[in-house]
Amino acid sequence: MEIIKKVLEKIVPSEEEERKIMQAVEKLKSEILGNAEKKSLGVKVMLVGSIAKGTYLKGSLDIDFFILFPVHCPKDEMRERSLEIGKDILQEWKIQYAEHPYVRGIYEGYNVDIVPCYDVKHPSEKMSAVDRTPFHTEYIRKNLKDKDEVRLLKQFLKGTGCYGAEIKIQGFSGYLAELLVLKYGSFEQVLKNSQDWKNKVILSLNGDKNVDFPENFVFIDPVDSSRNVAAALSPDKIQFFIFAAGEYLKNPRLEFFFPKKVRLWPLEKIRDRVKNFVGLRIPKPDVVDDILYSQIKKASKSMEKMYRKRGFHPVDSLYHVNDDILIIARLKEKKIPERKIHMGPPEKENDYVKAFLLKWEGNDNVINIPYKKNGRWWVEIKRDYTNAYNLLENKLEDLNLGKNLNELKNHVKIYEDDDFVKEKYATFWTEYFSGKPPWER
């Protein structure tokens, strides 16, 4: 197919690109080993990830090295020693955090992660989750024949916004993409078979049908059957992938792999649509994405819960991250009536009726005293807050935004409607209101 040929021309690394990165890889491996020998660590060093497996995309040249420590090495020593090596060798390094802290930095212009793990003999002996990664690399290297089919699937996932298992995306990991191609044989067959993914889907490469996983979409890890490789994949993302695959099969186009840039709406058009939105603008803290997005999602749920509890009607929760963070609630209305009919217990529930009457008789917020209607008690009361902006402003301190965002509450600004309409948010609002998938831009 002509489209596939054009895509491959764009995503398969050139021989020159491959030669350069492999030179850097060999040099880096030698430096890590040399540094470890000076420290008398007795470790192994292994290249993992898409470069090791040969499934990397042109221009996506992140190098991942694992340092495999003997299993008798104490965890604290393993962490400290691996961090020392990373800091010694990499430029512009930063400490990142997964199950173990590790070092991310630059080496000869390439992004590099240096990660510690234990040198276990079998995945079942793993002492931490990352101990499985070398086995994943070996499995794919041994079994995957046509790497370009994986590259096509990865680029399709990127183009449709479904690539990446991190919390920010909650999509398909590179390893899951590789396993899907192994399962179905080709990129096109993955898309075709996805049209049959309904309700509970359990996939495996060895016939294993363990159904104890709580997720509805399961791909059993061929190197560790206790793990669902797709555990991080959100239900929304899998449904969107199935939709995108179906649309591509009906009308294949290059835009599914390489979507056009968003054609921005004029600010006046955006202003006309930004009605009944209230939220927070927060400076972006310097934390890794997984921590940041976890806290943003937590903050968004806290805000939505607060509004529901106070009688407002959130119709959507959204957020945007750039050099600052917007956490936004879209409400049915920003102002609600002061009067509220509050439902009490059934007339026959004597103990609950006593407690209900004790609470509301003589209460300053009561507009009309408790009364009986259709077999229940009711009371008409006055709301504490009728304005969504005022509620958020006054209750901000009570909202749990997550550790790093809580520390920035003194720098938070409350926004509503027009406050959100700025040039730097135009892409976000255009995508939100247009509702077009990436290939329809």
C-alpha positions in Angstrom: 0.0 0.0 0.0 1.3 3.4 -0.9 0.4 5.0 2.4 2.4 2.3 4.3 5.4 2.9 2.1 5.3 6.7 2.8 5.0 6.1 6.5 7.9 3.7 6.6 10.0 6.2 4.7 9.4 8.7 7.5 9.8 6.4 10.6 12.5 3.9 9.8 15.9 5.2 10.9 18.5 5.6 8.2 21.6 3.5 8.2 23.6 6.6 9.2 21.3 7.3 12.1 21.6 3.7 13.3 25.3 3.7 13.0 25.7 6.8 15.0 23.5 5.8 17.8 25.1 2.3 18.1 28.5 4.0 18.3 27.2 6.1 21.2 25.6 3.0 22.8 28.9 1.1 22.7 30.9 4.0 24.1 28.4 4.6 26.8 28.2 1.0 27.8 32.0 0.9 28.0 32.0 4.0 30.3 29.4 2.6 32.6 31.3 -0.7 32.9 34.6 1.1 33.5 33.0 3.3 36.1 31.5 0.3 37.8 34.8 -1.6 37.8 36.6 1.3 39.5 34.0 1.0 42.2 34.4 -2.8 42.4 30.7 -3.4 42.0 30.7 -6.7 40.1 27.6 -5.7 38.0 26.4 -6.4 34.5 25.2 -3.6 32.1 22.4 -4.2 29.6 20.9 -2.0 26.9 17.1 -2.3 27.1 14.1 -0.6 25.5 13.3 0.1 21.8 16.9 0.6 20.7 17.9 -2.7 22.1 14.9 -4.4 20.4 15.3 -2.5 17.2 11.8 -1.1 17.2 12.6 2.6 17.7 11.3 5.3 15.5 13.3 7.7 13.4 14.2 10.7 15.6 13.0 8.9 18.9 16.4 8.0 20.1 16.2 7.5 23.9 18.9 5.2 25.2 18.0 3.0 28.2 20.7 1.2 30.1 20.1 -1.1 33.1 22.8 -1.9 35.6 22.2 -5.4 37.0 23.4 -5.8 40.5 24.0 -9.1 42.3 20.9 -10.1 44.4 22.8 -10.0 47.6 23.6 -6.3 47.2 21.5 -4.2 49.7 18.9 -2.0 48.0 20.3 1.3 49.5 23.8 0.5 48.1 22.3 -0.5 44.7 20.5 2.9 44.5 23.4 5.0 45.7 26.0 3.3 43.4 23.8 3.5 40.3 23.1 7.2 40.9 26.8 7.8 41.3 27.5 6.2 38.0 24.8 8.2 36.2 26.0 11.5 37.7 29.6 10.7 36.8 28.8 10.0 33.1 25.8 12.0 32.0 25.4 15.7 31.4 22.4 17.8 32.6 21.4 14.8 34.8 18.3 14.7 37.0 17.2 12.1 39.5 13.9 10.5 38.5 11.7 8.3 40.5 10.1 5.0 39.6 10.3 2.0 42.0 14.0 3.0 42.4 15.5 6.4 41.9 17.4 6.5 38.6 19.4 9.1 36.6 18.2 10.8 33.4 20.6 12.9 31.4 22.3 13.6 28.2 25.1 11.7 26.5 26.5 12.9 23.2 23.2 14.6 22.4 21.0 11.6 23.2 18.6 11.3 26.1 19.7 8.5 28.4 18.2 6.7 31.4 20.5 4.7 33.7 18.4 2.4 35.9 19.4 -0.1 38.6 17.8 -3.5 38.9 18.7 -7.0 40.3 20.3 -9.7 38.2 17.6 -12.4 38.9 17.8 -15.6 37.0 14.0 -15.8 36.3 11.2 -13.2 36.3 9.5 -15.2 39.1 12.5 -14.3 41.3 12.0 -10.6 40.7 12.8 -8.4 43.8 11.3 -5.3 42.1 9.1 -4.6 39.1 12.0 -3.3 37.0 13.8 -6.7 37.3 11.5 -8.0 34.6 12.6 -5.4 32.0 15.7 -7.3 30.8 13.6 -10.4 30.2 11.1 -8.3 28.2 14.0 -7.1 26.0 15.3 -10.6 25.5 11.9 -12.0 24.7 11.2 -9.4 22.0 14.7 -9.8 20.5 14.3 -13.5 20.3 10.7 -13.6 18.9 10.0 -10.5 16.9 10.9 -10.9 13.2 9.4 -7.9 11.4 10.3 -4.7 13.4 8.7 -2.4 10.8 5.3 -3.7 11.7 5.9 -2.6 15.3 7.1 0.8 14.0 3.9 1.3 12.0 1.7 0.5 15.0 3.8 2.8 17.3 3.5 5.7 14.8 -0.3 5.0 14.4 -0.6 5.1 18.3 1.4 8.3 18.4 -0.7 9.9 15.6 -3.9 9.1 17.3 -2.7 10.1 20.8 -2.8 6.6 22.2 1.0 6.0 22.7 2.5 5.9 26.2 1.7 4.0 29.4 2.5 7.0 31.6 -0.3 8.6 33.7 -0.4 11.6 31.4 -1.5 9.4 28.5 -2.7 6.1 30.0 -2.2 4.5 26.5 -0.3 1.7 24.9 3.3 1.0 26.1 6.0 0.2 23.5 6.1 -3.4 24.9 2.4 -3.8 24.5 2.6 -2.7 20.9 5.3 -5.3 20.3 3.3 -8.0 21.9 0.2 -7.1 19.8 2.2 -7.4 16.6 3.5 -10.8 17.8 0.0 -11.9 18.6 -1.7 -10.9 15.3 1.3 -10.9 12.9 1.2 -7.3 11.5 0.1 -3.8 12.1 -3.0 -4.2 9.8 -4.1 -7.4 11.6 -3.8 -5.6 15.0 -6.3 -3.0 13.7 -8.6 -5.6 12.1 -8.7 -7.7 15.3 -9.3 -4.7 17.5 -12.7 -4.4 15.9 -13.6 -7.6 17.8 -12.4 -6.3 21.2 -15.6 -6.1 23.3 -16.4 -6.5 27.0 -13.7 -8.5 28.7 -10.7 -9.1 26.4 -7.9 -11.5 27.5 -5.0 -11.9 25.2 -1.8 -14.0 25.5 0.9 -15.5 23.4 0.9 -19.0 25.0 -2.8 -19.7 25.5 -2.9 -18.6 29.1 -6.4 -17.4 30.0 -5.9 -16.3 33.6 -9.1 -14.3 34.3 -8.3 -12.9 37.7 -7.2 -9.5 36.5 -9.6 -6.7 37.4 -9.1 -4.8 34.1 -11.4 -5.4 31.2 -8.5 -5.4 28.7 -5.7 -7.8 29.5 -2.5 -8.9 27.7 -0.8 -11.5 29.9 2.9 -10.9 30.1 4.7 -13.8 28.3 7.6 -13.6 30.8 5.5 -13.2 33.9 1.9 -14.5 33.8 1.0 -12.7 37.0 1.2 -9.3 35.2 -1.2 -7.6 32.8 0.9 -5.6 30.3 -2.1 -3.4 29.5 -2.9 -2.6 33.2 -2.1 1.1 32.6 -4.4 1.4 29.6 -7.5 3.4 30.4 -10.9 2.2 29.2 -11.4 5.6 27.3 -8.0 5.1 25.5 -8.8 1.6 24.4 -12.2 2.6 23.1 -10.6 5.5 21.2 -8.0 3.2 19.7 -10.7 0.8 18.5 -12.6 3.8 17.0 -9.5 5.1 15.3 -8.6 1.7 13.9 -12.1 1.3 12.4 -11.9 4.7 10.8 -8.5 4.0 9.3 -9.6 0.6 7.9 -12.5 2.4 6.2 -10.5 5.2 4.8 -6.7 4.9 5.2 -4.9 8.2 5.3 -1.5 9.6 6.2 -3.1 11.9 8.8 -3.7 8.9 11.1 0.1 8.6 11.5 1.0 12.3 11.1 -2.0 14.5 12.1 -2.0 18.1 10.9 -1.5 20.9 13.4 -4.6 22.3 15.1 -6.1 25.2 13.1 -6.7 27.7 15.9 -10.1 29.3 16.4 -10.0 33.1 16.9 -10.2 34.1 20.5 -13.6 35.7 20.0 -15.0 32.4 18.8 -13.5 30.7 21.9 -14.9 33.4 24.1 -18.4 32.7 22.9 -18.1 29.1 23.9 -16.3 29.4 27.3 -19.4 29.8 29.5 -19.9 28.3 32.9 -16.3 27.3 33.4 -14.6 27.8 36.8 -11.2 26.6 37.9 -7.6 27.1 39.1 -4.4 28.4 37.5 -1.4 27.0 39.3 2.3 27.4 38.6 3.8 24.2 37.3 6.0 22.5 39.9 9.3 20.8 39.0 8.3 17.2 39.4 8.2 14.2 37.1 5.2 13.9 34.8 3.8 10.8 36.5 3.7 12.6 39.9 2.4 15.8 38.4 -0.5 14.2 36.4 -1.4 12.0 39.3 -1.9 15.1 41.4 -3.7 17.0 38.7 -6.2 14.2 38.3 -6.7 14.0 42.1 -7.2 17.8 42.3 -9.7 17.7 39.5 -11.8 15.0 41.3 -11.6 16.9 44.5 -13.0 20.0 42.8 -15.8 18.1 41.1 -16.7 16.4 44.4 -16.9 19.8 46.1 -19.2 21.2 43.5 -21.5 18.2 43.6 -21.7 18.2 47.4 -22.7 21.9 47.3 -25.5 21.4 44.8 -23.8 22.5 41.6 -23.9 20.3 38.5 -20.5 19.6 36.9 -20.9 18.4 33.3 -17.2 18.0 32.6 -13.7 18.1 34.3 -10.7 19.1 32.3 -7.1 20.2 32.7 -4.3 21.7 30.7 -0.6 21.7 31.3 2.0 24.0 29.7 4.2 26.4 31.6 1.3 26.6 34.1 -1.6 24.3 35.0 -5.3 24.8 34.5 -7.7 22.6 36.5 -11.3 23.4 35.3 -14.8 22.4 36.1 -17.5 22.9 33.4 -20.8 23.5 35.2 -24.4 23.4 34.1 -24.6 26.9 35.7 -22.3 29.0 37.8 -25.1 30.4 40.0 -27.7 28.2 41.6 -30.8 29.2 43.7 -30.4 30.0 47.3 -33.4 27.7 48.3 -32.9 24.0 48.4 -35.4 21.2 49.1 -33.5 18.7 51.3 -34.9 15.1 51.5 -35.3 13.6 54.9 -36.0 10.0 56.1 -39.2 8.0 55.6 -41.9 8.7 58.2 -41.7 5.2 59.6 -37.9 5.4 60.4 -38.5 6.8 63.9 -34.8 7.1 65.0 -33.8 8.8 61.7 -36.8 11.1 61.9 -35.8 12.2 65.5 -32.2 12.9 64.3 -33.5 14.8 61.2 -35.9 17.0 63.3 -33.2 17.6 65.9 -30.8 18.8 63.2 -33.2 21.1 61.4 -35.7 22.5 63.9 -34.5 25.9 64.9 -31.5 25.8 62.4 -30.6 29.2 61.1 -30.4 27.8 57.5 -34.0 26.6 57.5 -36.4 28.7 55.3 -39.5 26.5 55.8 -39.7 24.2 58.8 -39.6 20.4 58.2 -42.8 18.9 56.7 -44.1 15.5 55.6 -44.9 14.7 52.0 -45.5 11.4 50.2 -44.3 9.3 53.2 -41.1 11.2 53.8 -39.8 14.2 55.8 -38.5 17.3 53.9 -37.1 20.6 54.8 -36.5 23.8 52.8 -33.1 25.2 53.6 -30.7 28.0 52.5 -27.5 27.1 50.7 -24.1 28.3 52.0 -22.9 29.1 48.5 -24.8 30.0 45.3 -21.9 31.3 43.3 -19.3 28.7 42.0 -16.5 31.2 41.9 -17.0 32.3 45.5 -17.3 28.7 46.6 -13.9 27.8 45.0 -12.3 30.9 46.4 -13.5 30.3 50.0 -12.9 26.5 50.0 -9.6 26.3 48.2 -7.8 25.6 51.5 -10.0 22.6 52.1 -9.3 21.1 48.7 -6.7 18.3 48.5 -4.7 19.0 45.3 -1.9 16.6 46.1 1.4 17.2 47.9 3.2 19.4 45.4 0.2 21.4 44.2 -1.0 21.9 47.8 2.4 23.6 48.5 1.5 26.1 45.7 -1.9 27.2 47.0 -0.6 30.7 47.9 0.1 31.2 44.2 -3.2 29.9 42.8 -5.5 32.2 40.9 -9.2 31.5 40.6 -10.4 31.8 36.9 -13.8 31.8 35.4 -15.0 32.1 31.7 -13.1 35.1 30.1 -10.1 34.6 32.4 -9.4 31.3 30.5 -9.5 33.0 27.1 -5.9 33.7 26.3 -3.7 33.1 23.2 -1.6 30.5 25.0 -4.7 28.4 25.7 -6.1 28.7 22.2 -4.9 25.2 21.0 -6.4 23.6 24.1 -9.8 25.2 23.7 -9.9 24.7 19.9 -9.3 21.0 20.4 -11.8 20.8 23.2 -14.7 22.6 21.4 -14.1 21.3 17.9 -14.3 17.7 19.1 -12.4 16.5 16.0 -10.1 13.5 16.3 -6.5 14.2 15.3 -6.8 12.8 11.8 -9.8 15.2 11.0 -8.0 18.4 11.8 
